[in-house]
Amino acid sequence: MKPDPAKLLGRPPMIPAVCAGPGIPGLVSVLIPTYNRAYIICGAIDSVLAQTYKNFEVIVVDDGSTDNTRELLARYGDAVRYIYQPNAGLAAARNTGLAAARGEFVALQDSDDLWLPWKLEGQMAVMAVDERIGLCWTDLTAVNPSGQVIRERNLRPAYSVYQRIRFEDHFNTSGMLRDVWNGCPEALRDTRYHFGDIYSAMFLGNLVHPPVSLMRRSHIAKAGGLDACYARTCEDYEFFWRVSAHGLGALVDAPGMLYRVEAGDQLTHPEMMVFLARGNLQAVRDRMKPGGKEIRLPEAVIRDHLLDAYQWLANEELQSKNGRWSSAVACLARVLVLKPSAKTAFRLLTVVLLPGPLWKLASDLRQRLKRQTLARA
């Protein structure tokens, strides 16, 4: 049975030790978890095999698929290491891949996205600039299921933390890709890379899109694997945040992959928002526990972001069919403890605590007003 994120707030982490030893020098272990994605996974694998950087291994972890994934992947022979496990969730599947990885470097890929051919080679060139860089990622291009481009550069619009930070405060070193990569393609010669200590910035949200990430094995070993308590969402955010505590983070500022959006089987589907909000709050609380690395942000910024995390979860718990009334009440109460003057939380808590029929009437009215507002927009 998978852990319930709503019951895990305040729970001890479940973080396995992974990536022991130095790994094979220069080898990149590419980990692709999958679940019933036989209809699309070959494109993701083919995009890895087409990389201009050739020193890699591909590990596909099948998390209990019931389709023909196993038979389909058999055609790749030794080019793909296939590992099957009973369904246990994304965090567990990635941990299985980390346990099997042999490389000095580890890259994550999803089973429905496409890497551009230069991605690994460009990232490896930036990794070589400073051995303290433990985590490197690129921008991404969003495409719909038909392959049409939705947004050429989607990293900053998709990850709102980029609007909450002063970029130069956390990425204080930069350079040109052409200066660190011999044979840099003409189209990328004016691409910049940036790196710095991103740990504090990660408090305000995830900076890293998982399938464009490349990590140094030694940094993963220090951080540990993914926390299996994050059974549905945010396991990557919490994991990258821990990795960033042990080294620097680097962004290659050009799209390195085609990211599929608007698909019904993705974790970004609207029905998953309540799970995202739960995971986000848990990650923030975990990093605020005593004994961790210092978060170097103003105290007011830290408090306000924590309040926002509680408020977001309360809203999602109330609006989602997967939501829990008791969790919403607890979150709103916590907001008022931290900030008694929070009028929005007070008004919402007052409405939530109404008797059943009145609560339903208020909820229906709220949804009707929301639809009317959207219709006028």
C-alpha positions as CSV (number, residue, x, y, z in Angstrom):
1,M,0.0,0.0,0.0
2,K,1.4,3.4,-0.9
3,P,1.9,6.0,1.8
4,D,-0.8,8.7,2.1
5,P,0.9,12.1,1.8
6,A,-1.9,13.7,3.9
7,K,-0.9,11.5,6.8
8,L,2.8,12.0,6.5
9,L,3.2,15.6,7.7
10,G,5.7,15.4,10.6
11,R,6.7,11.8,9.8
12,P,10.3,10.5,9.7
13,P,11.9,10.4,6.3
14,M,12.4,7.2,4.3
15,I,15.7,8.0,2.5
16,P,17.9,5.1,1.3
17,A,21.7,5.1,1.0
18,V,22.5,5.0,-2.7
19,C,25.4,5.6,-5.2
20,A,28.2,4.2,-3.0
21,G,31.7,4.3,-4.4
22,P,33.1,6.6,-7.2
23,G,31.3,5.0,-10.1
24,I,32.8,4.5,-13.6
25,P,34.7,7.7,-14.6
26,G,32.8,9.7,-17.2
27,L,29.9,7.3,-17.5
28,V,26.4,8.8,-17.2
29,S,23.7,6.5,-15.9
30,V,20.4,7.6,-17.5
31,L,17.5,6.5,-15.3
32,I,14.0,6.2,-16.9
33,P,11.1,5.1,-14.6
34,T,8.0,4.0,-16.4
35,Y,4.5,2.7,-15.7
36,N,2.2,1.6,-18.6
37,R,3.9,3.9,-21.1
38,A,4.6,1.3,-23.8
39,Y,2.8,3.6,-26.3
40,I,5.4,6.4,-25.9
41,I,8.6,5.2,-24.1
42,C,10.5,4.3,-27.2
43,G,10.7,7.9,-28.2
44,A,12.3,8.8,-24.9
45,I,14.8,6.0,-25.1
46,D,15.7,6.8,-28.7
47,S,16.4,10.4,-27.8
48,V,18.9,9.2,-25.2
49,L,20.6,6.8,-27.6
50,A,20.9,9.7,-30.1
51,Q,23.0,11.9,-27.7
52,T,26.3,13.2,-29.0
53,Y,27.9,12.3,-25.7
54,K,28.2,8.5,-26.0
55,N,29.6,7.3,-22.7
56,F,26.3,6.5,-21.0
57,E,24.1,3.6,-19.9
58,V,20.3,3.5,-20.1
59,I,18.4,1.9,-17.1
60,V,14.6,1.6,-17.5
61,V,12.8,0.8,-14.2
62,D,9.4,-0.7,-15.0
63,D,7.2,0.1,-11.9
64,G,4.7,-2.7,-12.3
65,S,3.4,-2.0,-15.9
66,T,0.6,-4.3,-17.1
67,D,1.0,-3.4,-20.8
68,N,3.6,-4.7,-23.2
69,T,6.5,-2.6,-22.0
70,R,8.8,-5.6,-21.3
71,E,8.3,-7.1,-24.7
72,L,8.7,-3.8,-26.4
73,L,12.0,-2.9,-24.7
74,A,13.5,-6.4,-25.4
75,R,14.2,-5.1,-29.0
76,Y,16.9,-2.8,-27.6
77,G,19.0,-5.7,-26.4
78,D,22.1,-4.7,-24.4
79,A,21.5,-1.0,-25.2
80,V,19.0,-0.8,-22.3
81,R,19.1,-2.4,-18.9
82,Y,15.5,-3.3,-18.0
83,I,14.5,-3.7,-14.3
84,Y,11.0,-4.7,-13.3
85,Q,9.5,-4.2,-9.9
86,P,6.0,-4.3,-8.4
87,N,4.3,-1.0,-8.5
88,A,5.7,1.2,-5.7
89,G,5.6,4.7,-7.0
90,L,8.0,7.1,-8.7
91,A,10.3,7.7,-5.8
92,A,10.8,4.0,-5.3
93,A,11.4,3.4,-9.0
94,R,14.0,6.1,-9.2
95,N,15.7,4.7,-6.1
96,T,15.8,1.3,-7.8
97,G,17.6,3.0,-10.7
98,L,20.0,4.8,-8.4
99,A,20.9,1.5,-6.7
100,A,21.7,0.0,-10.2
101,A,23.5,3.0,-11.6
102,R,27.2,2.5,-12.3
103,G,28.2,5.9,-13.6
104,E,30.2,8.8,-12.1
105,F,27.2,10.9,-13.1
106,V,23.4,10.3,-13.0
107,A,20.8,11.8,-15.3
108,L,17.0,11.5,-14.9
109,Q,14.7,11.2,-17.9
110,D,11.0,10.6,-18.1
111,S,9.3,8.0,-20.3
112,D,7.3,10.6,-22.2
113,D,9.8,13.3,-23.0
114,L,12.5,13.8,-25.7
115,W,16.1,15.0,-25.1
116,L,17.7,17.1,-27.7
117,P,21.0,15.5,-29.0
118,W,23.4,18.0,-27.4
119,K,21.9,17.9,-23.9
120,L,24.3,15.5,-22.1
121,E,27.5,16.8,-23.9
122,G,26.7,20.4,-23.1
123,Q,25.9,19.6,-19.4
124,M,29.1,17.5,-19.0
125,A,31.1,20.5,-20.4
126,V,29.6,22.7,-17.7
127,M,30.1,20.1,-15.0
128,A,33.8,20.1,-15.8
129,V,34.1,23.8,-15.1
130,D,33.9,23.3,-11.3
131,E,34.0,20.0,-9.4
132,R,31.8,21.6,-6.7
133,I,28.8,21.5,-9.2
134,G,26.7,18.6,-8.2
135,L,23.5,19.4,-10.1
136,C,23.1,20.7,-13.6
137,W,19.9,21.3,-15.6
138,T,18.8,23.0,-18.8
139,D,15.7,24.9,-20.0
140,L,13.0,23.0,-21.8
141,T,10.6,23.4,-24.7
142,A,6.9,22.6,-24.0
143,V,5.0,20.7,-26.7
144,N,1.5,19.2,-26.7
145,P,0.9,15.5,-27.3
146,S,0.9,16.1,-31.0
147,G,4.4,17.6,-30.9
148,Q,3.3,21.2,-31.5
149,V,5.4,23.8,-29.6
150,I,3.5,25.5,-26.8
151,R,6.3,27.5,-25.4
152,E,9.9,27.6,-26.7
153,R,11.4,28.3,-23.2
154,N,9.3,26.9,-20.5
155,L,11.5,26.5,-17.4
156,R,10.9,30.0,-15.9
157,P,7.1,30.1,-16.7
158,A,6.6,26.6,-15.3
159,Y,8.6,27.1,-12.2
160,S,7.4,30.2,-10.4
161,V,10.4,30.3,-8.0
162,Y,12.3,32.1,-10.8
163,Q,10.0,35.1,-10.3
164,R,10.5,35.1,-6.5
165,I,14.3,35.3,-6.4
166,R,17.0,37.7,-7.6
167,F,18.7,35.3,-10.0
168,E,22.1,36.9,-9.6
169,D,22.0,36.4,-5.8
170,H,22.0,32.6,-6.2
171,F,23.7,32.1,-9.6
172,N,26.7,34.4,-9.1
173,T,29.0,32.8,-11.7
174,S,28.3,32.6,-15.4
175,G,30.0,32.1,-18.7
176,M,29.5,31.2,-22.4
177,L,28.9,27.6,-23.4
178,R,31.3,28.0,-26.4
179,D,34.2,28.8,-24.0
180,V,33.9,25.5,-22.1
181,W,32.7,23.1,-24.9
182,N,35.1,22.4,-27.7
183,G,32.9,21.7,-30.8
184,C,29.9,23.6,-29.3
185,P,27.2,23.7,-32.1
186,E,26.8,27.1,-33.7
187,A,23.2,27.4,-32.5
188,L,24.4,27.2,-28.9
189,R,27.5,29.4,-29.1
190,D,25.8,32.3,-27.4
191,T,24.2,30.2,-24.7
192,R,25.1,31.2,-21.2
193,Y,25.5,28.9,-18.2
194,H,25.1,30.1,-14.6
195,F,26.0,28.4,-11.3
196,G,26.1,29.1,-7.6
197,D,24.8,28.0,-4.2
198,I,21.1,27.4,-4.9
199,Y,20.1,25.8,-1.5
200,S,18.4,28.9,-0.1
201,A,16.6,29.7,-3.4
202,M,15.2,26.1,-3.4
203,F,13.3,27.0,-0.2
204,L,11.0,29.1,-2.3
205,G,10.3,26.4,-4.9
206,N,11.9,23.8,-7.2
207,L,14.4,25.3,-9.7
208,V,15.0,21.9,-11.5
209,H,12.9,20.1,-14.0
210,P,13.7,16.4,-13.3
211,P,14.2,15.0,-16.9
212,V,16.8,17.7,-17.7
213,S,18.8,17.1,-14.6
214,L,22.4,15.7,-14.4
215,M,24.0,15.0,-11.1
216,R,27.4,14.0,-9.7
217,R,27.3,10.6,-8.1
218,S,29.3,11.8,-5.1
219,H,26.8,14.4,-4.3
220,I,23.9,12.0,-4.5
221,A,25.7,9.6,-2.1
222,K,26.0,12.4,0.5
223,A,22.3,13.4,0.1
224,G,20.8,9.9,-0.1
225,G,18.1,8.7,-2.5
226,L,14.6,9.9,-2.9
227,D,12.3,10.0,0.2
228,A,9.8,7.2,-0.4
229,C,7.2,9.0,1.8
230,Y,6.7,11.3,-1.2
231,A,4.6,8.6,-3.0
232,R,2.9,10.7,-5.6
233,T,4.5,14.2,-6.1
234,C,7.3,16.5,-4.9
235,E,9.8,13.7,-4.4
236,D,12.0,15.3,-7.0
237,Y,11.8,18.7,-5.4
238,E,12.8,17.4,-2.0
239,F,15.5,15.3,-3.5
240,F,17.1,18.0,-5.5
241,W,17.0,20.3,-2.5
242,R,19.0,17.8,-0.5
243,V,21.5,17.3,-3.3
244,S,21.9,21.1,-3.5
245,A,23.0,21.2,0.1
246,H,26.2,19.4,-0.8
247,G,27.4,21.4,-3.8
248,L,26.6,24.0,-6.4
249,G,23.7,24.1,-8.9
250,A,24.2,25.0,-12.6
251,L,21.7,26.1,-15.3
252,V,22.5,25.7,-19.0
253,D,20.3,28.4,-20.3
254,A,18.9,26.8,-23.5
255,P,16.2,24.1,-24.0
256,G,17.7,20.7,-23.8
257,M,14.5,18.7,-24.2
258,L,10.9,18.6,-25.6
259,Y,8.6,18.4,-22.6
260,R,5.1,16.9,-23.2
261,V,2.3,18.9,-21.6
262,E,-1.5,18.8,-21.7
263,A,-1.6,15.0,-21.3
264,G,-4.1,13.3,-19.0
265,D,-1.6,10.8,-17.5
266,Q,0.9,13.4,-16.1
267,L,1.4,14.4,-12.5
268,T,0.8,18.0,-13.5
269,H,-2.9,17.2,-14.3
270,P,-5.2,19.5,-12.3
271,E,-6.5,16.6,-10.1
272,M,-2.9,16.2,-8.8
273,M,-2.7,19.7,-7.4
274,V,-3.7,18.7,-3.9
275,F,-0.9,16.1,-3.8
276,L,1.5,18.7,-5.1
277,A,0.5,21.1,-2.3
278,R,0.9,18.4,0.3
279,G,4.3,17.5,-0.9
280,N,5.4,21.1,-1.1
281,L,4.4,21.8,2.5
282,Q,6.2,18.6,3.7
283,A,9.4,19.5,1.8
284,V,9.4,23.0,3.3
285,R,8.8,21.7,6.8
286,D,11.6,19.1,6.4
287,R,14.2,21.7,5.4
288,M,13.2,23.9,8.4
289,K,13.9,21.2,10.9
290,P,16.8,21.9,13.3
291,G,20.2,20.7,12.3
292,G,19.9,21.3,8.6
293,K,21.8,23.7,6.4
294,E,21.0,27.3,7.0
295,I,18.5,28.9,4.8
296,R,20.0,32.3,4.0
297,L,16.8,34.3,3.4
298,P,15.2,37.2,5.4
299,E,13.1,35.9,8.2
300,A,10.0,37.6,6.9
301,V,10.5,35.8,3.5
302,I,10.8,32.4,5.2
303,R,7.7,33.0,7.3
304,D,5.6,34.3,4.4
305,H,6.5,31.4,2.2
306,L,5.6,28.9,4.9
307,L,2.2,30.7,5.3
308,D,1.7,30.5,1.5
309,A,2.4,26.7,1.6
310,Y,-0.2,26.2,4.3
311,Q,-2.7,28.4,2.5
312,W,-2.2,26.7,-0.8
313,L,-2.7,23.2,0.7
314,A,-5.9,24.4,2.5
315,N,-7.3,25.8,-0.8
316,E,-6.5,22.5,-2.6
317,E,-7.9,20.3,0.1
318,L,-11.2,22.2,-0.1
319,Q,-11.5,22.3,-3.9
320,S,-10.2,18.8,-4.9
321,K,-12.3,15.6,-4.9
322,N,-9.2,14.0,-3.3
323,G,-9.2,16.7,-0.6
324,R,-9.7,16.3,3.1
325,W,-11.7,18.8,5.2
326,S,-9.8,18.1,8.4
327,S,-6.5,18.8,6.7
328,A,-7.8,22.2,5.4
329,V,-8.9,23.2,8.9
330,A,-5.6,22.2,10.4
331,C,-3.7,24.3,7.7
332,L,-5.9,27.3,8.1
333,A,-5.5,27.1,11.9
334,R,-1.7,27.0,11.5
335,V,-1.8,30.1,9.3
336,L,-3.6,32.0,12.0
337,V,-1.2,30.8,14.7
338,L,1.7,32.1,12.6
339,K,0.0,35.2,11.5
340,P,-3.2,36.1,13.5
341,S,-3.9,39.1,11.1
342,A,-4.3,36.7,8.1
343,K,-7.8,37.9,7.1
344,T,-8.2,35.5,4.1
345,A,-7.4,32.5,6.3
346,F,-9.7,33.6,9.0
347,R,-12.7,34.2,6.7
348,L,-12.1,30.8,5.0
349,L,-11.8,29.0,8.3
350,T,-15.0,30.6,9.5
351,V,-16.9,29.3,6.4
352,V,-15.3,25.9,6.6
353,L,-16.5,25.5,10.2
354,L,-20.1,26.1,9.3
355,P,-22.5,23.2,9.8
356,G,-22.7,20.7,6.9
357,P,-25.6,22.1,4.8
358,L,-24.4,25.7,5.2
359,W,-20.8,24.7,4.3
360,K,-22.1,23.0,1.1
361,L,-24.2,26.1,0.2
362,A,-21.2,28.4,0.8
363,S,-18.9,26.1,-1.2
364,D,-21.4,26.0,-4.1
365,L,-21.7,29.8,-4.1
366,R,-17.9,30.1,-4.1
367,Q,-17.6,27.8,-7.1
368,R,-20.4,29.7,-9.0
369,L,-18.7,33.0,-8.4
370,K,-15.4,31.6,-9.5
371,R,-17.0,30.3,-12.8
372,Q,-18.7,33.7,-13.4
373,T,-15.3,35.5,-12.9
374,L,-13.6,33.2,-15.3
375,A,-16.4,33.7,-17.9
376,R,-16.0,37.5,-17.7
377,A,-12.2,37.3,-18.0
